[in-house]
């Protein structure tokens, strides 16, 4: 950025609070007490994000008599579930293109299951009165470079030929009639496959629903280790143990209690800003009457949306992998990324000059090499896990909860028959190979964005190995 633009971007960040806007809420529920002593139950759920909360809720809905305990190392929704953009997508495969590439034989079934899953999320929001600003708005993928426009047009043709997607191609005037940015050259509109919501309120609502159904929730209770206990499993915590017939692990980015699962994921830090509320004139200058979520089509992409009080969330672009895969609260703040994002926001929406950011935050995403979740069991089928949602888990974690419960029940279902469920991604190599490979990939992706989308030898090799990597 030019010096003047840098100073302007810095001024826009002067009052930004260093925490997630979603979590900075006076209505945040009080934490439940920690577990002190021993507990016994039918099902223990480890993790109080979406993955664990959906698992506990659906387990009680399937069998109200089942005794369910959930433990969370901090507070429900405090990690990725309270820091994401609030895009709740139908896709179970991190987008149709990724699903079609990896599971072409199952893609129609996967798309149908994803659509049903999103409908089930909406139905749960209504049935359990989850006050989470749920809006079935749809999403637009926008092109900001000519090669991206060509790629969107070609992808639209392909989905039409395959009878998949239900996407609408928008030219420059059409996309700018929806949301006005001088950088927008066109877009693909998905009217039905994405909802927007307040992510932390979804987690808090799921927590409240679980409690109403009789789930016993202990917060500030970290699961430390698995151990055999007769015909069941015990999980050790700092101040006690939980003895359970079955255990479901929804720990995602945090190290799995099943050690052999750990090489399949790495943490990648993502960052976001939230503006102050826009006034009527500012909103009118942007349009956005239909309130869709948006994402641009670069490898290093941005995602952006309106909140219920008409702020703009602006996130993405940088994806930071810390050497060794370490999780460190200090990495939640990255001023150089916030400055970059603020400058890019000004380029996308120059009509909003002078708008300030009130919050700036980051958090770790559980990333796997195929981008979409993987599943499995351990301890003779008494323990199930789901992980690797790679930033698209707001909706897909509900599907993953059903998969884990199916696996624990030992039942063959439409879900467990999927190749998606029966296969694993390629694991990441040990250090320093993991860091070197990820950094080389990131640099090649940035080069492709600058070079008309052309993928170099490294990216083509990663594609052939099934290790494509995106921000």
Phi, psi and omega in degrees: 000149174293155183305318180296318179295323179295317179296319179296316179298318180297319179297325181293342182260001190301325184254010184290128178281139185275059176200162182298130175304319184297324182276345181274072190224124179296342178274006180303129184290153176293149179289147173282153179297154176287157175286127173230111185110195183254151177230154174231142181200171173282316183228127171254128175252127180253115180118126182250030168268194182305316185301310180290320182294316176298320181297313180296317182295311183292325177300318179288326177292322178292321183215093182302338180276352180290134180271114188239132174240140175236132174243144182224132184291336178235250174231150183306128175080007187284336185265231186302328183293339177251011185231357186277182183280351180078026174270116181253098189263150175289330186299133174264356190238023182058047179101151181298320183299316179295319179295319180294324179293321189264326184226061184300326181290336182255002195297322180294320178293319179298318179295319180294316178296323178295318178296318178295323180294317178296320175300322181291325174299312180299319180295322178293322177302317180287312187294323182261008179052052180278107184279082188230024175056040182291126178225124178273076190268334191083182185213149175241126168270120186253149174260134176241000176226150182304320181293329177293322177297316178299319180294319178295319180295318180293321180292322177299316178299318182294316180296326177295316180297325181275352183070031182239152166103311184060037183268153177242127178277132178245129174280185186302312182293322181292318181290323180286341172289336177275307177220126191262107170228136178296345181273348186280125180255344181167182181188170173243125182257125172251103186286333193241347191267004182217137170243158173248150180202171174272108191296319180292321179295329174297313179299315181294324177293320176296321177300312180297320179296319178300315180298320179297328180274359175102006175292134175268119185247129175240120177260170187050041181225096184276135171283122187259324184195152174265147174212151176288143178214091182061233179273002183238208183222144174247143174241123179278138177235172183302327186236017180174191178225154173241123178259125186219150173292320181223153179228133174245125183259115176242046186271344171051252188289341182276151186305128183293145173290346171263102192300326183292347179279338190302321181294350183278348180229152169228151175276132174236125184275133180239153187225152183211155174237155173230130180279170166293162178299139177278140175280172182303319180291320178296316177299317181298327182290338181261335186085243173063033182296331182266359167060028180294154165285153179227152170213143177270173195256012177284162171297314173269090193257162171252149168237143185205153187195166173266142171273175180297332179259025171063039164269160173253121168275132184227111185218177176102209179071285179283139173229116191246117175260118179279136182307133180081000180066030184284144174258123187218120179305333179297335181284352177292341178243128181216087187305324181295326176287318179299319179296318178298314180298319180297319178293322178291323176301317180297326179288324179287323185229069181297337178291350179256027178306134180097348177293138182250157178261137181259340182217144177217126186206168175216178179184166185265137177254137176278105188255134172236168191287346177251004175076333183249160191298154172234164191218162176178180179230163177212174178055048177064031179084004180275344180237133176237154179217156172217136182199172173087029184291341170056043172087001180233048186255359184303316177266320188293337179296332177294316175300316180298325176298317179295322178298313180300318180293323175299315182296319179294328178284348181069028184257137171279120180231174176302327180287311186289345178281348183291143173298327175306319183277325185277347183250166178238153172288168172289137178287158174279146180286166176291165175288150005273007185294321182298310181297316181298314181296317180294317180295318177299320180294315179300317180294323179292322178294318177298321178294320178297321177299324181279343191243041174067023178084001183290128182266130183280182184300320181299312181295321179295323177294315178299321178299316181295329179276356184075023182243033174303144185223135182227161179278000000 
